[in-house]
Amino acid sequence: MLNNITLKNLKIGAKFNLLLILVFIVSILGSGIALSSVLQGRAQNEVASQAQILIQMVNAVRDYTQNRIDPLLEPRLDINPTFMPEVVPTFSSKEVFENFRKKPEYKNFFHKDATLNPTNLADKADNFESQLVERFRNDSNNREITGFRNLPEGEVFFIARPLRITQQKCLRCHSTPDQAPKTQLATYGSENGFGWQLNQIVSAQVISVPSEDIFANAKRTWILIMGLLITIFAIIIFLINFLIKKTVIQRIRRIERIAQKVSTGDMSADFEEISNDEIGGLAEAFNRMKASLKIALDMLNN
């Protein structure tokens, strides 16, 4: 009730400004929420796209190693005096990715074939990566897991895919120590990387892409666009308010002042309106009413 009384006591200009402010606030909030959603979506698509490209690159290196390098070097595993890790797809993809990371702008990009029981302990899965492997094992239809993760270098977007033993020849190095090349045992020992089985998921291939800068750019873009929108809305509201005041409020106030004079008996006052719009029609109607009132008053006086 108090609000209704307050609104009734407000002038037309104040009511109109209040309405404009409400429209302004609703428009800015709606635009801000919609724009934020769009920019956040685009930022996430950008980091996901980067991760997809990198994982395809890594898999291309793995395929090349497995199909071209391995057939050339495998016959030499038993006769070479030292183990040749170049025959291992995981080693090749890791080395290529490390060369990629040497450029400063890519130093926070990461790749790892996170393995529960690796031959090389550098590939040992941490707790988070171990959970990814277990999720793939528990759901054989799951082909990809994506999400965000906090690392010491900052927040990253990751893509994880399962790595499964699909070829029998891979088990030579990973079934039992007596089947493995002696050079492999001399390099990595006989304690790790064995007991693997055909069609078993042993690793999660994880690509991590830094996301903080991309989302920070999206936030800066949002702030810039919202600043422009607020400025544009403010200018529009100012212009509308100015035009309404000039073409409506001031003319109504002038008619009100003249009507006040007429109501006190000043018949010399005239409702001067040369416009043919609704306010001009109202002024003309008041002039006719004033003339009729004057005639009535003259007749009473006579």
Secondary structure, 3 states (H helix, E strand, C coil): CHHHHHHHHCCHHHHHHHHHHHHHHHHHHHHHHHHHHHHHHHHHHHHHHHHHHHHHHHHHHHHHHHHHHHHHHHHHCCCCCCCCHHHCHHHHHHHHHHHHHCCHHHCCCEEEEEECCCCCHHHECCHHHHHHHHHHHHCCCCCCEEEEEEECCEEEEEEEEEEECCCHHHHHCCCCHHHCCHHHHHHHCCCCCCCCCCCCEEEEEEEEEECHHHHHHHHHHHHHHHHHHHHHHHHHHHHHHHHHHHHHHHHHHHHHHHHHHHHCCCCCCCCCCCCCCHHHHHHHHHHHHHHHHHHHHHHHHC
